Amino acid sequence: MPDLKTAVIGTGGAARLHLEAYAAHPHTRPVAVVSHSLTRAATLAAEFDLRPYTSVESMLAHEHPDLVSVATLEWDHEAPVLLSLANGAHVLCEKILASSLASAERMLAAATAARRTLGVNYNYRAVPAHRLLREALLAGQFGAPALFAAHCHAYLFPHLIGLLRCFFGDPVQVSASLVDDQSLRPPVSTGPSGRPWIYPEIDPAPMLYHPSIAASATFRFANPRLSPHDFLATLSASALVPLEDNFWSFALYGAAGSLLIDRATRANLNGTPSLGPLAPQIAALPPCSYPESFFLSVSAFADALLHNRPVPVTAEDGLAALRLGAARTRAARTARPSPL
């Protein structure tokens, strides 16, 4: 089996985790890293014995990677994704896929035209507790779901939306409320380079990545595979949730069983389980750290390419998650339920 030559665009925390995953995988060979800063690129490249670049075009022309990870900030995803696809590489893009629906749609169209795979790194889908929960739902172990209720740090709000889709599919309606003042965001949650986390594509913005004070959304699902009746999921978030103590907590209540996951943290994303027959199975799992979730998801994407299998999270999935996030923001801005 030939190894996949890989490159990473970006030098932040996510980029490092992609590089670590490629370096540890037996059939991927990282060769290059790209950053606007030569110092940052050179520092990370030296650590992993790679070649540093400050130009995506130059890296693609010299290295011809099979697989490129785009781990830049959300508003800087589109250009490197399009360049990588046009130069024949498959692309794994960090979540969320883009800062606007139009940008994500262009990326998806480019992947189709290039006949290359574009995936999105929703690493929390790879957490073992979440995989067990999804399997149990599909197997009917909870009976008909009635209520899923989650609260999380604002960073995790869009990622939990992606997780909801993983568990339950697409909802049919969303309603939401929002109290947002970006000037009151705690320092841990400030946007980079002074840029707000609201994406001002139009007024009002369709994307609100990190709600500052409080946001809450209720999603109505009608999924006959899981339940003969509609059911609800609620998701609440705030930048004031203590991030290092509680990435998220959630509970699922069904006709035949329940599950409570308390205080997922960077050290153990499985959280502390209780309340139902699935809890002992999750409790028996080894802790899954934040870095390990990246290793699992990035490796799964590479394995899918190597074995010609569907990738864990497609660009279509990523776009659907963005559309749901935009519908949630629209519902909050208008104070009216948004059909999907």
Helices and strands as residue ranges (DSSP letters): E 4-9, H 13-24, E 28-34, H 38-48, E 51-53, H 56-63, E 67-70, G 74-76, H 78-86, E 90-94, H 101-114, E 118-121, G 123-126, H 128-138, E 145-153, G 154-156, H 157-168, E 173-179, G 182-184, G 187-189, G 192-194, E 198-199, E 207-208, E 214-221, E 231-238, E 248-254, E 258-264, E 272-274, H 279-283, H 290-306, H 315-334, E 338-339
